[in-house]
Amino acid sequence: MKLQKLLSILFVSGSAWVVAINVAIAENAQISSNKIPYLNQVEFFSNSAYQLVQTPNLETVTITAVKANPTDKGVEVILETAQGEKLQVTNRSAGNNFIADISNAQLRLPSGEAFTFRSEKLNSEITKITVTNLDANTVRVVVASEKALPTVELFDDNAGLVFEITSAATATQPPQQPETPQSEESAAQQDEPIELVVTGEQDNYRIPDTSVGTRTDTPLRDIPQSIQVVPQQVLRDRQARSITDGLENISGVTSISPGSAGSRDNFSIRGFENYGNSLVNGIPDDIFSDGGFVNVERLEVLKGPASVLYGETGFSALGGIINFVTKQPLRDPLYEISATIGSFNDYQGTIDLTGPLNDSKTALYRFIAGYRSAETFVDFNEFTKLSIAPSLSFRLGQNTDLVLEGDVNIQERNNQQPNGLPAVGTVLPNPNGEVRRSFNSVGPVEDKVTAVGRVGYRFEHRFNENLRLRNAFRYRFYDADDRGVTIIPTSLAADNRTLNRRAIIGSQFYDSYYLDTNLLGKFNTGSINHQLLFGFSLSRNTSDLSFENNIFSVAPVDIFDPVYNNTIAPTGVRNSDSFTTRDTLSIYLQDQITLAENLKLLLGGRVDIFKERTTDRLTNVETSQSDTAFSPRVGIVYQPIQPISLYASFARSFAPTIGISATGEAFQPERGTQYEVGIKADLTSKLSTTLAFYDLTRSNVTTTDPNNPDFSVQTGEQNSRGIELDISGEILPGWNIIGGYAYNDARVTKDNTIPEGNRLFAAPEHSFNLWTTYRIQQGDLQGLGFGLGFYYFGERAADLANTLELPSYFRTDAAIFYERDQFRAAINFRNLFNVDYYNSRFGSGTLVAPGEPFTVQGTISWKF
């Protein structure tokens, strides 16, 4: 009955959507936009009510390519677009630089990513031409001349907008004289081809727009939800080699991983754990488990529930979801090789090759590979990792693009994931002394191999300016055939030095398939502009688990004088052997509505229908459970002055909860509900900040049934509320900053066993992060830079029972680097003052994970 009603609703809404799109195509309304000033350029709105409700045109013209061709007089620059006559250009000069701002355009690669065009070594007069995205609606063209201001004429052509650039010397030269013979050197110089450099990496700390918040290319200032981005430049300056390194620059994110000693990255975001739910290029995935990092272009964090766009995130991504944007093929050749040497015999080498496969540049490739070998700061914890990430991009026609991409990561460890140290002897006193930070409770065990990989495609076809179709598919696998021994510490004996242990023998295989198709349409209803997204997705996730679980005792170990006896006699008898399949059908609809120039509304909803089947291969019994969940989102953005955005939003999420109550009723999905208000400000063209206030509740949490302790009831509830402040960008030329502060009050509000008012696991009340760099801009030391970072995390509960509180810590990082042309060398210092600090270990109140000690990491890279 539910499905029949759902199909009726979808038929009616889908019919209305098709009619609206047809009207939009027929009207083919022309839309324009004005350049956004910054605080020092603001003109306040008129008090006229009539002017406040007027809606300007908002269509942004896409510049698909930039070409620079030498001419007799200088250089000709062509901005390729089918709408050259619609470009709105304002030009000015600064010294010898000609500057043109196109206030209704965006620069886009064939794959859809923003990029920067740079052309150098033009001639003796014109030294550089750059074309870049100034903000979400403006493209800036800068022509730099060495001696005098060049003459620039603009005119439209079939190919797009043309800049005819004449150097000052040519423009003022006297009448032509008889030719004189040229030397071979001067002739060669005149015939030297223009050097073009096109890169998908934005060399700054501020990213003005992203697609993770709406699945459309929308400026961050127009999205009614906090979204923070860690761009490529930050990852490069910090020499980040893991997700943990990158996310330390986002407010409200707390690591619960044992630093470089662990193979997996896990976090608490806004007070709720995230154990794997993530996105890769906007597609649901899990890169946390033994995944690679060599092909990551930037990290995007969508704070709060994301089910309306990405489905069953629920409690494991209730506080936020992380999108990993990977490096894409580029139109012009770029080859990079780098080598890294670090503390604890940490070695890594990477190569990055990209460019066109044909002369027309309609087929592009990228191949990234990395190999890492490290011993880590934990005893008996060596590992090697091989990562390979190829991708291909095809322009199948003027309006059709296809990207094929994948990666494989193979990791071999001679030890398992470290399980932490006893709390007594680390954060709590131990009469026998202090446990070494490098102590490993497992000792030497045989090598284990895990393999993680994914492969898929992204397809896009643009029917016209107002309608596009997108389709994507991905297959992902995780294989860990752990027939070796996994040893787990359990408890510390009464003597406070004997650590008891147990063992597990088993294997884990996970496979996931995801297919998504959506239509994005733009149309007007009167003076109101709509950007409507309608789509559906199909997914299947399987898990094949087999264990000899909790049945092996292992000889205990002395934590102060360890002698390891890991002798175990496997019986070959399994006490857990199951295969689980979860299928999900999802249908979603979103409308981004521009009511006025300074007033925008976001409406969205998603229906997920899921069914999970589990076969117990020991008993040959199959169980199944299914349900339907609806996830809405509503948001509004008001911009009283153009650089300032005031926003408010409401969003819900869900996560399937598998099980039954004592009465035999299936559990309802867990729910997440968030209310958020905030302010976003573009302080300058290169510096932005966000201030967010949120209230986030997790409901339908399972807790012990007081009438039948062998069962659970869904009466539990947890709440997180707080304030987050983030800032990123360039303060002054060469001086960049990214930082944030978070206040978080995350507590248990209802439960039958956990006391109400207890703090949530791994959720500090106060946390602060700051990373800043300065690059010398000119002179003999040009290219030399320095970085400094500060990271503070307050006291945190190590478990929901609040039996242990982890102490606060303040860590300092630093860096020194030198960049010149294609060469870069850097030395990064982590935990500069070697402070002792500990993270929670998966909610255990008896074990804690030590943070990394002082480490040094040196990197050399070369582009050619």
N, C-alpha and C positions, 0 to 999 in steps of 0.2 A: 504493500500500500504506500509506504514511504517512497519507494522508487518510482511508482506511478505518478505521485504528486510532483516529485522532483522533475520528472521528464516533462510534465505539463508546464511547469514553471519555466524550464529551460527552453521549451519550444516557443512560448510567448516572448520571453526576453530576447531569445536569439532572433526571432522575426523582427522585433522592434529594432534590434541592433542593425540588421541587414538593411532595413528601410532607411535608418539614419545614415548609414554609410553611403547608400546610393544617392541620397539627397546631398551629402557632402561632396561626392564626386561630381554631381551635376552642377552644383553651385560653383565649385572650384574657387572658393573665396580667396582673395589675396590678403595676406596677413603680414604685418610688419612689426618691428620691435625697436625700442630705443635703448641706447647704451646705458648701462648701469653706472652711475657715478659712485664715488665713495664718500666717506664722512666729511672729508675736507672739500667736497665738490657738491654737497647736497643742496638742492633747491626744494623747499618744503611744498607739500601739496597745497593747492588752493583750498580755501574754505568753502568754495562753491560746491553744493551737493551735486549739481549737474556734472561737474568735472570729475567728482569722485566716482561716479558710477559709469563713466565712459570706459569702454573696452577697446584698447588698441589692437591692431593686428599683431599676432605673436608668432608667425611662421618664421622659422630659422632656415636659411638656405644652406645646404650642405656643399662644401667645397671638397670634391672627391680627389683632386690631384693638383700638384703645383709643378710647373715647368719653368725652367730658366734657359733662355736661348741667347747666344751672343749675336749682336747686330753690328752694323757698320758704325753706329753712333755710341753703342754701349751694350745694354742688356734688355731683353724683353722677358717679363715675368707674366705667366698666364695662370690665373686661378680658374681651374676647370670646374664648371657648373652649368647645368641646363637653365639656370635662372640668372644669368649675369646681369641682365637689365634690372633685376630686383635688388641688387646689392646696394646698401646705403653706406656711402664712403664719406668720412670726414678726415681731412689731412691737415698736417701742421709740420713744423720743422723744429729741431733742437740741435743747435750747432751745425755740424755737417750731416746730420741725419734727417732724412725724409721719413715721416711717420704717417701711416694711414690706418685708421680704425674703421673696420667694417662692422657696423652695429647690429647686423641681423644674419650672422653667418657662423658656422662652425667648421673646423677642419677635421676631416675624418679619413682614416685609412679604409681600404676595401673591407677589412674585417669589422669596421665600426668603431675602432679605438681612436681616441684623440691622439694627435702627434704633432711634432714640430718639424718644420722645414728650415734647413739652413744651407745657404750656398756661399762658399768662400773662394778666395783666389780668383776673383773675377777679372780684374785688370789692375793697372797701376793706380786707377782713381777709385773705383768702386770696390771696397774691401769685403763687404758682407751684405747679404740679404737674408732676413729671417721672416718667416711667416708662422705665427703661433696663435693658439687660443688664449686670449687675454682673460676671458671669463666664459660663462656658459652661453653668452649670446654674441660675443665680440671676437673677431679675428684682427690681429694687429700685424701690419706689414711694415718692416723697418729696412730702409736702404741706407747703409753707412758708406760715407765717402771720406777719403783720407785728407783731401786738401780743401774742398769747397762743397757747398750744398749742390747736389745733382738736380737736374731738371727731369720732372716726371710727368708724363701725360697719361691719362686714363681713357680707355674707350672699350666699348663692348664688341665682342666677337662671337661667332658661332660656338666657339669652344668655351667662352666664359668672359671674365673680366681681364683686361690686358693692361699691364703697367709698362709703358715705353720709357726706359730710363736712359738718360743721356748724361754722361759725366760732364762736370763743369768745364774741363779743358776742351772737350769736343764742342760743347755748346758755344764757347767764346773764341774758337780758333779762327784765325784770319782766313781769307780766301785761299783756296787750294793752290799750292805751289807745285812745280814739276816734281815728279817722284824722284827720290834718291834711293840708291841701292840699300837694302837692309842687310844687316849682318845676320848670320845664321842664328845667333843667340836671340836677337830681337824678334826674328821671324818665328822662332820656336815659341817664344813667350807669347806672341800675339795669337798663335794657333793653339795654345794650351787650353784644353777643354775645361769647362767650368766644373768645379768639384761640388757634387751634391751630397748632402748628408741628411737622411731622413731617419728619424728614430721614433719608436713607440714609447720611449721613456720620457716622462716629463721631469726635467731636471730642477725640481723645486719641492718644497714641503707642503704645498697646497694643491689639492685636487678639487676643482670647482663643481664637478658633476659626476654622477655614477648611476648605474642602472640597478643596483642591488635593492634599493628601497621601493622601486615601483615596476621593475622589469622594463623600464623605458629610460631613454637618455634624458634625465631630468636634473636640473641644477639642485644641489644640496639645499640651497636656500628656499626652494619651493616644496620640500618634502616635510610633512608634519611629523617627523620622528627623528631622533638623534641617530646620526650615521657618522662614524669616524673612519678615516682612511689613513693607512700607513703606506706612503708612496715608495717607489723604487729608490729614490734618493736617500730616504731615511734608512731603508734596509741596507743600502750600500755603505752609507757612512758608519752605521753600527756594525757592519759586517755580520749581519744576522744570518745564522745558518739553521735556525729552527723557528717554528711557530711561536714558541715561548719568547724568543728574543724579540720578534717583531711586535707581539701584542703587549709587551711591557710599556709601549708608548700610548696605550689607550686607557682612559679613565674607567674605573669600575671593573677592571679585569684582573683577577688574581690567579696566579699559577698554583696548581696542586700537583706539579710534576717534580721529579728529582733532578732538575737541570739536565746537563749533558749526559749524566749517567743513565738516564732513562731513554727508552726507545719511543715513548708515546708522550703526547702533549695533551694535558687536560687542564681545564680552567673553571673558575667560578666567575660568572658575569652577572652583575647586579644581584649578587647573593645566591644565585642558583648554579648548580654544576652543569658543565657541558662536557660530556664524555665522548664526543665524536660527531654530533650533528654539525654539518658544515656544508658549504657550497663550493663548487669549482666552476668558475665562469658562469655562475648563476644556476647551476644544476645541482640538486641535492646529492651529497657525497659524504665521504668520511676520510679526510686526509690525515687525521690525527694519529691513526694507528700505523706506525712504522712507515709512514709516507715520506716522499722526497720534498725538497725545498728549493732545488737548484733552478727550477723553471718558474718560480713565483715572481710576478711583476709587482704586485702590491696586495695588501690585505685590506678588506673592507669589513667593518663590523656594524651590523644593523642591530641597534639596541632594542630589547624587548621582544614580544611575540612576533613571529614571522609566518604563522600558519596560513594566513590569507594568501600568501604568494607561494609558499614552499611546502605546505602540507604539515605532516605530523612531526613537528619539532618538540612540542610538549615540554616536560620538565627538563629534559636533557639539553634543551636550547631555549628555555623559557626566558632567561635573562638577555639573550642575544645570539645571533647566528653570524658565523664568520664566512666571508666569501673570499676564495683564493682566485685572484685574477692571474692567469698564466701569461707568459711571454708569447707574443704572436709573430708570425712571419712578417718581415719588412720588405718594402719594395726595392730598396737599394742594399747592396752587399754590406754586411757587417760581420766581422769575425773577431771573436774575443777569446782569449785564453787566460786563465788565472790559476795561481797556486797559493795555498795557505798552509802555514806551519803554526801550531799552537802548543800550549802547555799540555803535559801528559801525553806526549808523542802523538799529537793530533795533526794529521796530514790530510789535505784535500786538494784535488785538482779538478777543474771544470773547463769545458769548452762550449762555446756558443757560436753557432754558424747560421747565418740567415741571408736571404737574398732572393732574386728572381730565378725561375727555371727556364724562362723564355725571353725573347727580346721585347715582346709587348708587355711584359710584367703582369700578365693575367694569371700566372701560376707562380706561387711563392712557396718557400720552404723555410723551416727552422729546425735545427737539430741541436739539442742541449744534452750533455752528458757530464756526470760527476762521479768521482770515486773518493770515498773518505775512509780513513782508518784511524782509530783512536783507542786509547787505553782507559780514559776517563779518570776521575779522581777517586773512584771506588775500586777497592781491591778486586781482582779476578773479574773485571768487567770490561773486557776488550770487545770491539766490534768492527766490522767493515760493512760498508754500504755502497752499492752500485745503483746509480739512477740514470735512466735514459728517457728523454722526452722529445720525440719527433712530432712535427706538425706540418700540414700542408694547407695552403689557402688558394682557392680557385675563383677567378672572376668568370662565371659561366656566361655572362652577358652584362649589358650595361646596368641592369637592375637585379642581378642574381649573383649571390656569393655562397660559397661552400667552404667550410673549414673542417679538416680531418685532424684529429689530435689524440694523443695518448701518452702514457708514461708507464714505466715499470721500475719498481724499486725492490731490490733484493738485499736483505740484511742478514748477516751471519754474526752471531754473538757467541762467545764462549761462556756466557752467563745469561741469566734471564733478566727480566725487568727488575731492578733493585726494589726490595720490599721495605726499605727504611730501617731506621734504628729504633731501639727501645726509647720511649720517652724518659724513663728513669735512667739517668746518665747523660742526657743531652739537655732537654729543656727543664728537667726536674733533677734535683740532686740525687746522687748515688753514693752511699758510704764507701764503695770500692773505688771511686774515682770517676773520670769523665770518659765516655766512649769516643774512640777516634772517629772523626768525620768520614774516614775512608773505610771503616769497618764494613764487611759484607757478611751477612748472616748465612749466606748460601755456600760460599767457598767455591772451589773449582768444580765445574761440571762440563759435560760434553757440549760441543757446538750445537746451536740450533739455527735453523734457517727459516725466515719468513719471506714471503713474496706478496707484494701489493702492486696492483696495476689497474689501469683503466684505459678504455678506448672508446671513441665516439665521434660524432659529427655535429656541426651546427650549420643549418641552412637558412638562408633568408632570400625572399623575393619581394621586390617593391613593385606593386602594380602601378602606382603613381605616387605623387607627393603625399597623398593622404591615406594610403592603404598598403600595409605590408604583411606578409605571411612569414612566420618563423617556425622552424621545426628542429628539434634536437633529440639525440639519442646517446645514451652512455651505458656501457657495461663495465662493472667493476668487480674485482675479485680480491680476496684476502685468504692466503693459504698459510697455515701454521701447523705442520704435521709434527707436533711435539711429542713424539714417542719417547723422547728422553724424559728426564726427571725435572719437574718444577717443584722446587722446595720453598715452603712458605713458613716464616716464623709465626708463632702463635702467641706465646705469653712468656713473661719473665718469672723465673722461680723465686721462692721466698728469699734466697740468698742474694738476690739482685745482681747475679752475674751469669746464671745458667739460663740460656734461651731455648725454650722448647720449639720443636719444628715438626711439620708434617709435609707430605709430598702428594703431588698429583701427576698422573701420567695420562696424556690424552692428545686429541687433535682438534683443530678448529678450521672450518672452511666456510667462508661467507661469499655469496655472490649477490649482486644487485643489478637490476635492469631498469632503466628509466627512459620513458618516451614522452616528450612534451610538444604540443602544437598550439600556436596561438595566432590570432589576428590582431593587429594594432591599427586602429583607424582614427583619423582626425576629421572633425566636422563641426559645424556651427549650428546652433539653434537660436536664431536671432542674433543678438550681440554676444551670446555666451559661447565660448570655445570649449570643445570636448576633445579629450584624447582617451579613447576607449580601448581597453584590452580585454579580449575574450579568448579563453583557451581551455584545454583539458590535458591531463597527463595520466599515464598508466605506469605503474611501477610494480616490480616484484622483488622481494628480498628473501633470500634463503639462507639458512644456517644449518650446518652439519656438524654436530658436536658429539664427541665420544670421549669418555673419561673413566679412568680408574680413580675415583675421586674420594678424598678424605679417608682412605682406608690404609694408608701407609704411615707408619711412624718412622721418624728419622732421628738418629742420635742427636741429642742437644749439643749446643756449642757454648763455650765460655766466651763471653763478649770481650773480656780483657786479655785472655790468653787462648785464642781459638785454635783448636785442633779439630779438623773436619773429618767426620766419618759419614759419608753419604751412601753407604752400602744399602741398597734396596733390592729386593727380589720381586720383580713384577709377577703377578699371578696370571695376567692375561685375561682376567675376569673383569668385565666392565660393569659398573653400577650406574652408569648414565650413558645412554646412546639414543639420540633423537635427531629428527630432521623436521625443520619448521619452514613453512612458506607463508609469507604475507603478501597478498595482492591488494592494491589500492587503485581506485578510480577517482580522479579529482576533476572538478569543473570549477573554474574561477572567472570572475568578472570584476573589472576595475574601471572606474571613470575618473580621470583627472579633469576637473572643471575649472575654467578660468572665468569667474564671474565679473571681474574687473581687473584692471592693471595691477592693483595691489591686493586683490582678494582671490584666493584659490581654495578649492574644495576637493578633497580626495575621498571617494567612496569605493569600497571593495568588499567582496564576499567570496567564500570558497566552500564547496561541499565536498567532503571526502567520504567515500564508501569503501570500507576495508574489511577483509576477511583473513583470519589467520588459522592455519591448520598445522597441528603438530602430531607427528607419528613417533610414538615410543617404540623403538625397535626391540627393546627387551621384553615388553609385554604385548607387542603388536596391537596396541590400542591407539586409535586416532581421536583427537579432540579438536574442536574448532570453535571459533568465536568471531562474530561479525558485528559491525555497528556503523552508524553514520554520524558525522560531525559537521557542524556548520561553524565557520570562523569568519566574523565580520571585522571590518576596520573602517573608521570614520576619522577624518582629519581636516583641519582648516588652517590656512596660512594667511595672515594679514600683514602687509608691509606699509607701516605708517610713513616711512621714508624708504627710498629704494634700497639702501644698504642694510636695512633692518627687517628681519622677518620674525613675527610673533606667531607661534603655532600652538595648537592643542590637538590631541588625538586620543582615540579609544581603539583598542585592539584586543582580540582574543586568540588563543591557540589551543591545541589539543594534543594529547598523546594517548594511543591505545593502552588500556590497562587490562592485561590478560589475567583471568581468574574468576572464581565464583565465590559468592558469600555462603554463609551457613545455610541459607534458605534455598540455595541452588541458583540464585540469580546472577547473571553475568555482570561483571563490573562495567561501569560507565567510563568513557574516556576521561583522563585527567584534564583539567582546564587551567588555562592561564589567562588572567584579565589584567590589562594595564591601562592606566590613565596617565597621560604625559602632557606637560606644557613646557614651553621653552622659548628661548630667544636665539636666533642666529644672526650674526653680524659680519659683513665684509668690511673690516676696518680699513683695508686698502685693497688694491688690485691683487696683492700677493699675501694677505694676512686675514684669516677668518677665525671666528670663535663661535662656540655653541654653549649655551647654558640650559640645562634640562632639569626639570623636576618631575619625578615619577612615583607612581604607586602601583605595585605589581603584586598580584595575589595568585597563588597556586592552590587550587581546590580539588575536591574529589581524591584527596591523598589517602592511600590505604593505611589503616592503623588497626591494632589488635581489637578484635570483637570482645567487648567486656563480658558478654554472655557465653561466648564460646572461644576460648583463647587459641584454638587450633585454626580459626578462620580470621578473616579481616573484614572490616567495614570501611566505607569510603567517607568518613566523617572528618578526616584530617584537613588542616589548612595551614598554609605558610604565607607570610607577607613580607615584602621588601619595599621600602620607600627610601628615597634619597635625592641627592643633588649631585650633578656632574657638570664640570666645567672643562672644556677642551679648547685648545688654541693651536694653530699650525700655520706656517707660512714664513715669509721673509720679512724681518723687521726693517733692516737696512740692507743696501747692496752687499751681498756676501754673508750676511748674518741671518741664519735660519733657526727656527724653533719649532718644536712640537712638544706639547705637554698637557697635563690634565690633573684635576683634583676631583675626588669622589668622596661624598659622605653617604654611607649606606647603613640603614637600620633594618636588618633582615632577621625575622624571628618566627618561631613556631606560634601560631595563634590558636590552633585547635588540635588536640591529639589525645588519645586514650592512654598512651604510655609515656610520651615525652612531655615534660612539664611545659605548660604554656608560658611564653616569654623567653624561652631558651633561644640563644642566637643560632642562626643557621651556620652550617659547616663552611669553613674557609671564606668567611665574609667579613673582612675588616671594616670597622666603623669609619676609619679615615685612611685614605691612601692618596699618594701624590707621585707624579712622574714628570720629569723634565729632561729633554735632550736638546742641546743647542750646539751649533757649529758656526765657525767663522772661516771664510776663505779670503785670503789676501787677493785683492782685485787687480793690482797693477804693480809695476816695478820688478826688480830682480827676483823678488820672492813670490811673484804671482803664481798661483796654483797651490801654495802651501796653506793647509787648513788645520784647524784644531776642533775637537769635540769634547763636550763634557756632559755627563748625565747624572741625575739624582733620582733615586727610587725609594719611596717610603711606604711601608705597609704596617698598619697598626695591629693591635692584638687581634687574634682570630681564634674561634672555637675549633678544636680539632675533631669534634664529633657533635652530633645533634644532642646527645645527652649532656654536653658541656662539662665532661669530666676532666678536660684538659684545655688550657688556653696557651696558644703559641705566642711567644713574645714578639713585640714589634721589632722592626729593623730598618736601618737606613743604609742603602748601598750606593756607592759612587763608581761610575764608569768614566772612561776617558779615551780619547783617540787623537792621533796625529797622522795626517795624510798629505800626500803631494800628488797633484794632478797636472799634467802638462801634455797637451795634444792627446795622443792615444795611450799614454802611459799613466798608470796609477799605482802608487804604493801606499800602504797604510799599516799602522800598528794600533791595535785596539786593546785596551786594558779593562778587564771586567772585575768587579769587586776590588777596586783599587786598594782599599785599606783592610782587606781580608777579614771582613766581619763574619761572624757565625750567624747563620739564620736558617730557619727550618720552615718547610711547607707541610701542610696536612697530607696524609697519605690515604686517600679514598675513604675519609670519614672514620679512620681508626683512632681511638683515643689512647692506644698503647704504642703505636709506631709513628714515627715522623720521618720526613724525607729531608735530608740536609741539602742546602743550597751550595752552589759552586764556590770554592775558595778563589783566591786571587789567580787569575789566568791572563796570559798574554797571547795575542793572536796577530800574526803578521801576514799580509796579503800583497801579492804583486799581480797586476793584470795588464794586458796589452791588447789594444784594438787595432786591427789592420784591415 
